[in-house]
Amino acid sequence: MKLFSSVNDVTDIKALVAEALALKKDPYAHQQLGKNKTLGLVFLNPSLRTRMSTQKAAFNLGMNVMVLNVDKEGWALELRDNVVMNGTTVEHIREAAAVMGQYVDIIGVRSFPGLKNREEDYTEVVFNKFVEFCGVPLVSLESATRHPLQSLADLISIEELKTKVRPKVVLTWAPHIKPLPQAVPNSFAEWMCKADVDFTITHPAGYELSTDFTRGATITTNQADALAGADFIYVKNWSAYEPYGQVFPGNEEWMLTNQKLKITNNAKIMHCLPVRRNLELSAEVLDGPNAIVVHEAGNRVWAAQVVLKQMLEAL
Ligand code: CP
């Protein structure tokens, strides 16, 4: 594997999940693979889980890791071509990405969307510049439109904890106080549409995701209908795709509560984290026996490790 930016970079999802679970059973079996190899993690935005789990995965494979928080420690990057750089930007991404590629064997990049210009975000301007100029294999640590390592960890968690061959998985919109990207729900939707699950998306009217990510899913604005009989419920807020990046007032009643769980099949509750308690997801659910959010975050290690392993094998 040379690029991990979406589910489309994976030839066999089932095999990838199985390999990740094998690594979970035997984390240090491939320590020689990463010997004298370096992973560079480049963050243009904050992170807890992605940063720590990907470092841990690299250490398990015997790799060295360098982390650069470009947003806080790096030079201000210019992304536009053919401009006179007489403003606040100091270094062009062409040189910056190419130089990083001189120091590391694999690069991971996190770059969130601006949520102002849909075309700019959905053409993945920042992420694709790194792909174009870094010259080494690249793994997405969350881009403007997708979060594939999160989705892989989510699928690993479902595979581990499901009690039937084809579970019902529901992605439900949740309230928030600010506009959030569509990257996590987009990504979760496109992975679930390719996995062996019965997949439903529910959200208030106005929060339709791009159909590029949801083809094959059942979509409803009736949350109760969606939750009925659910085995897994993935809770997440996102802003509107159209009008882009907007949020609409109201919809506080969409927060998941224990009362709502009564119509599910004792559903396990997922969230990528971080989560705002009693706004996006009730504390009673988060602290209850159905929440698997910490287990899910733990599986971020095995998602990252299987991807890095396949990249190391292809070097
Ligand atoms: N879920 C996730 O990606 O968490 P971080 O933003 O903390 O990395």
Boltz pocket constraint, residues with backbone or C-beta under 6 A from the ligand:
constraints:
  - pocket:
      binder: B
      contacts: [[A, 46], [A, 47], [A, 48], [A, 49], [A, 50], [A, 51], [A, 141], [A, 142], [A, 150], [A, 272], [A, 273], [A, 274]]
      max_distance: 6.0
